[in-house]
Amino acid sequence: MLQGFGFNLVTFGVKKKFNPTVVFLNLIVLSISLNNLQAWLRYKDYLAVLVGWGTFDEHSTIRFFLNNFEVPWHIFIVPMFYAFTVHYFKIEDKVNKYIKPTVIIFIAEVVVRLGIIVYDFNPYLEEDSPLITKWFFVENIINLGYSLFMFVNACLIIFKKHHLLNYIVSYDDLNWIKWFVRLGILNIGLWGLALLFHITTGQRTAYLPLNFCTSVLLYWLGYQGFYKYTVVSDRISLRSKLANDDILTKSVSQNGSEECDDFFNEKHQADFNKVKSYIVKNKLFLNPLLSMESVASDLNMSKSYFSKLINSYSDYNFSDFINSLRVKQAKKFLSNDEFSEYTIVAIGLECGFNSKSTFYSAFKKFTSVTPTIYRSQY
């Protein structure tokens, strides 16, 4: 719970990241934190402690009120996830929004509970009011049904409406959010089982596993979501820079040794220059799926001839030749103060590497230092 509130303070304090996507992500974490805090206080019987301290009389209006009043924070969890999803995918203008009805349901449930407390007031009742208990079941059935409806809508967007995701999948494979959905299914299932157990036995102990799982959900979505969003937003900005500016990578030095070899001649040198110019001018090295076969085919060269050109005139094989271009581009970003706030992972991915590990490995191979150390030098 404390980690959840800490997450809210940290992320809201990062002004650069303050936008609807981060707001809804924080509202998810805040809803889970408040819900779990309320459940923990009830489980610890904080009212009994306050009575022991003399804060309340054993029989008092305030004690009856606090003993029967619960805020349905959990009603916000799934709708806020839905809102986060559509903003993260940048499709908020293509799907219906459910924020207003969620707020209406929340306010209505709070008002109804307050009305029942006033109607069924009994300061000598140490347990929950029977009428409040019945309303608790009704309230949870409504909220479970509504949350399930919202969750299904979010799942349809993630797993079925692929045409809406064309933009975001070029920056994120979405595996992390699919795992969140799996955890969400587990949580909703536990919610249903806990409610059924409570109805049949009158005991609330079945909600403890649910609270634990929602805490796991909090950590997963909070930290994964903020990290992924930061990387994606940085990549979007970097890609825009790459698309609109002049080529940042101007050339690659010719490292090939001028041996006495019949292959080294003016024609082959011209062909290599043509290959190098084609790759750099069209920024093909930014494509993590780039293959030697595709470039050779584009230039109407055989694979073997193309490979020998690269090996002879660049002193690299094709993979290293492309990675040298990617590293050179990454160095431009890492040494530029304009990009000092961008994540290193985002820079590596936008320069054509398919993972953080391959970026770090290639960067160190060509510079002898890690991207982090290289950036620190500037």
N, C-alpha and C positions, 0 to 999 in steps of 0.2 A: 504493500500500500504506500509506504513512504517512498519507495522507488518510483511509483506511479506519479505521485505529487511532485517529486524531484524532476521527473521527466518533463512534466508540464512547465515547471519554472525554467528549466534549461532551454527547452525548445522555443517557448514564448520569448525568451530573452535574446534569441538569435534573430535580430531584425531582418537580416537578409533572407531568412526563410519564412517570414511571416506572410502567409497567404491562405486562401480557403482550404487548400489541401492539408496544410499543416494544422490549421484550426480544427478541422474535422478529425484529424488523427488524434489531436490532443483531447478533443471531446470524447472520443472513444475511451482513451486511457483514463480520463477524469471520471467518466461514468462507471467504469469498472472499479476504480479506486474507491469512489464514494460508496458504491454498492457493497464492496467487500469490507470497508471500514464500518458501515452500519451493521453488517452481519456479525463482524467480530465484536463490536460493542454489545450486541444482544447476547452473543455466546458467552461473553465474559460477565454478563449481568452487571453492567455498569451502574444500573439504578440501585442495586443492592449495596454497592460500594458507596454510592453517594448518600444513601440512607445511613450507612454505618458511620460516615463522616459527619452526619448531622446536617447535611445539605438539605435533605427533604425529610419530612415526617413520614412514618411508615404508611400512613393513610393521608394522601394529599391530592389536590387537583392536578398539580404539576406532575406528580408521579404517575397518576392514571393516564395523563395525556402522553407522556414520554413512553410509557409502557405499551401504548396502543398505536402510536403514530410512527409510521414508516414511510419514507419517501421512495417511490418506485424508480430509482435511478436506472435500473436495468432496462427500462423501456427505451432508453436512448442508445444503447450499445449497438444493436444491429442497424438501425436507421443511420447512425453516424458512420458506420462502416460502409453502408451503401453510398452515402454522400461522399466519403473519402474516395471510394472506388471510382465514381463517375468524374470526380475532379482530377484524380491521379491519371485516369485514362484520357482526360480532356474531352469528355463527351457529355458534359453537363447540359449542353443545349439540345441533346438528342434523346434524353430520357426524362421521365417524370420525376419530380422532387417530392419527398415525403417529410420534409422537416416540419412544415406547418401542422399537418395532422398529428405528428408525433408530439409536438408541444401541446396541442389541444387535448390529446389523450392523457398526457402527463398531468396537466392542470386539472382536468376533470376528475382523475383518480385521487389527486390530493384533496380536492374539494369534497368529494364523496366521503373519503375517510374522515375528514374533519367533521363533516355533518353527522356521521355515525358516532363519532366520539362524543359529540355534544348530545346526541339523542340517547345514547346508551351510557351516559356518565354514571360511574359508580366508584367513588374513591376508595371503597373498602375491598374492591376486587383486585387481588394481587396478580392474577394472570390476565391474559388477553381477554377482552370482551368477546362473548360468544358470537355476537353480531359482527365484530371486527374479524374474527376468525373466518366466518363465512365469506365476508367481503375479500379477505386475503386470497381465498381460493378462486373466487370470481375474477379478481384483479389479475392473478397469475395466469389463469386460463386465457384471458383477453390478451395479455402481454405476450404470452408464449405464441398464441396464434398470429398476432401481428408481427412479432419478430420472425417467425417462420416464413410468413409471407414476404417480408423484406429480404430475408436471407435467400430465399429462392430467386427473387428478382436479381440480386447481386450475383448469384451463381450463374444465372442465365447469361448475364453480360460477360462473365469471365470465361465460361466454358462453351457457350453456344453462339453468341453474337460476335463472331470473329471479325465481321466487317467493320465493327466499331473500334476494333483494337489495332488496326493496321498501323496507326501512328505510333502507339506506345511500344509495340513489339519490336520496333527497330532500335529501341533503347533498352528494353528489359524483357527477359524471357518469361517473367511472371510466375516462375516456379515458387517463389516465396509466398506470393499471395494465394496460390493454389493450396499450399500447405496450411496457410491460415484458415482457408475454407474447411479443410479436413478437421482441423482443431475446433472450428466453429460448429461443425456437425456433431462432434463429440460433446461439446458443451450444451447444445440444444437438446441432445438426447438425454444427458444427465439432468437437465432442467425438468424435462418431462417425467423422468423416473422419480426425481425428488418430489415433485408435485404430487404424483400418484401415491408415493409412500406417505407423504404428509396427510393426504386426504384419507387414506385407509387406516393409518395408525395414530395420527395426531401429533407425530414427532417431527421435529425439524432437523434432526441429525443428518438426514440424507442430503441436506443442502451443503454440508461441509466439503464433500468431494467436488461439488459444483464450484464452490468458491475457490478451491485450490486450482481447478482447471482454468477458471477465468483469470487467475493470477498468471498462469503460464501464457494464456492468450494475451494478457497485457504486455508481458515482456516481449513476446514474439512480434506482435504487431507494432508496438511502440518503437522498439529499437530497429527492427528490420524495416518497418515502414519509413521511418525518418531517414535511415541510412540510404535505402533504395531511392527514396524521393530526392534526397540531396544529390546522389550520383546522376539520376535521370535528368534533373533540372540543370545540372552542370553540363551534361552531355548535350542537351538541347541548345544551350547557349554556345558551347564550343563548336557544334556542328554548323550553327548559323555563322559563326566567325569564319570557319573554314570555307563555307560556301560563298561568302560575300567578299572576302579579302583576296588579295593576290596570293599566289602560291607561296606558302611560307618555306617550303623546301625547294631550293633553287636547283641544286645539282648534287651529284654524288661523285666524289673524286674517283678517278680511275686508278685502281690499285693493282691492276694486272701487271705481271712482270713481262717486260718486253724481251722474251726469249727469242732465240732464232727458231721460229716455228712458222711453217707455211701458213698456219691459220691466221697469224697476225699480218693483216694487210689493210689497205685503205677501205676496201669494200666491207669487210667484216667490222672494221671500226665504225663505219657509217651505219651499218645495221644495228650495232650495239647502241650507238647514239640515238637511233630511231626508237629502239626499245625503251631506253631510259627516258627519253622525252615523252613518249606515249604514256608511260606509267606515271610520271610526275605530273604532266599537264592535266591528265584526267583523274589524278588523285586516286589511282587504283589501289595504292598501298593502304588506303583508309578502310578498304573492304576486308574484314577478317576472314572472309571465305574465298579470297582471291587464290586462283590456282595457276600454275605455269601453263597448263593445257589451254585455259581460256584466253590468256594473253597471247600465246603463240598462235592460236587459231585466229584471233582478231587481226594479227599482223601477217597472216598467211605464211607462217613459218612452221617447219616441222618441229616437233618437240625436242628431238635430239640436237638439231642445229641451234634452236633457241637456248637450250640448256648449256651448250658449249660456249655460246656468246657470253652468257652471264658468268659462267665459271672462269672464262679466260680474261674478260675485260673488266670485271668488277672484283675479281679475286674472292668472290663469295659464291656459294650455291644460291639457288633462287630464293629459298626461304630466308637465308641470312641477308641477301640483297634487299628484299622487301622489308625485313625487320630493321635494317640500317636506315631506311627511309622513315620508317615509323618512329624510330628512336630520335632521329634528327628533328622530326616534327614535334615530338614530345619535349625535346630540349628547348625548342622555341617557346613553348607554353610555360615550362617550368622556370625558365630564366626571365620571363616577362612578368613584371609586377602587376600588370592588369589582371593576371590569372592567379594571383597568389591565394585567393580565397577558394579556388576550385579544388575539388578533391583529386588526389593523384590517381585514384582508380578511374574516375571519369575521364581524365586526360588520356590515360593509357587505352581505355576502351575506344575513345573517339579517334585515337591515332591508329586504330586498326588491330589492336591486340584483342584476343577473345577472352582474356581473364587477367586478373591481377597478377597471378603467379607467372604467366608467360611474359607479361610486361616487365616485371621486376627482373626476371631472368635474362631477357634480351637486353634490357637497359644496362645491366651490370656487365654483360658480355662486351658491349660496345663502348662503355665509358669507364668501367672498373669501379663504379660506385652505384649505389641504389638511387632511385628517383628522389627519395626523401633527402638523402645527403646532397644530391645535386641541387635540389631546390634551396636547401639551407645555405648554399654557397652564394646565393643571390639575394 
